[in-house]
Amino acid sequence: MPVFKTPFNGYSVKFSPFYEHRLAVATSQNFGILGNGRLHVLDLSPSSPSSIAELAFFDTADGIYDVAWSESHDNLLVAAIADGSLKLYDLSLPPPQNPTRSLNEHTREVHSVDWNPTRRDSFVSGAWDDSVKLWTVDRPTSVRTFKEHAYCVYSATWNPRHADVFASASGDCTVRVWDVREPGSTMIIPAHEHEILCCDWNKYDECLLATGSVDKTVRVWDVRSFRAPLTVLAGHGYAVRKVKFSPHQRNVVMSCSYDMTVCMWDFMLEDALIGKYDHHTEFAVGIDMSVLVEGLLASTGWDETVYVWQHGTDPRAT
């Protein structure tokens, strides 16, 4: 399966919602602590399954922590930058005309960006300034700032069914659920006793939410009754860095960790771990599942590699 070597440390990988062969990768120099960033746009070769071609790349003066594809324009991406900015890129334009816009409102590193899959002109960003901001593509300033968390916001993600609802995960050990039509958060879930680094909504049940934490576990919650998690998935040896529900199977969730592994779970099974991949040689921090090709997975990490593979196969096999 394809492997792509990046010059910097990988932070995030996302499949295009329009092209089954395309993905974007956010990277940062010096493990994201100090230095430049590079956004890669990669194409899988239909004729040579083991190769990845670089379609474009964009350099930044600071590291890139996350990236999201537009849900309405196949050439548009937004990147979350360590200098507190969000930068919009248009692949249909020549490199000197990119980024097309820089949104400079966060006062600390932007750690998360997520495009609204339902109302496709908007996206949210979560940052280390403890805030979440709502943006639309036609405005140079944010629509609204959500500031209730008491520590860094590591992740913000839209509900796939409700255009106005998103969740945010924070180092303050809570997940908050927001409705942009309401003045404040509509729900506060004390989901873990340690920092929460990621969250994601189930694509088939809008009431199910997964969280990943420094406590090494993934937890699945029903927001209608969140006194206790539906299940606790324990199998990682260190903090869970990203969690992602399958776009094809209701019960399947993917996670990656500082233990350098990527795990696949069926959270309805007693023996929930259905796959474990140890292809990375440094922290595994970015994962995604293709919406267009069932079972197609991608991961990236601090070992400066991007892997793309089919679930059930060895990512290192060519």
Secondary structure, 3 states (H helix, E strand, C coil): CCEEECCCEEEEEEECCCCCCEEEEEEEHHHHCCCCEEEEEEEECCCCCCCEEEEEEEEECCCEEEEEECCCCCCEEEEEECCCEEEEEECCCCHHHCCCEEEECCCCCEEEEEECCCCCCEEEEEECCCCEEEEECCCCCCCEEECCCCCCEEEEEECCCCCCEEEEEECCCCEEEEECCCCCCCEEECCCCCCEEEEEECCCCCCEEEEEECCCEEEEEECCCCCCCCEEEECCCCCEEEEEECCCCCCEEEEEECCCCEEEEECCCCCCEEEEECCCCCCEEEEEECCCCCCEEEEEECCCEEEEEECCCCCCCC
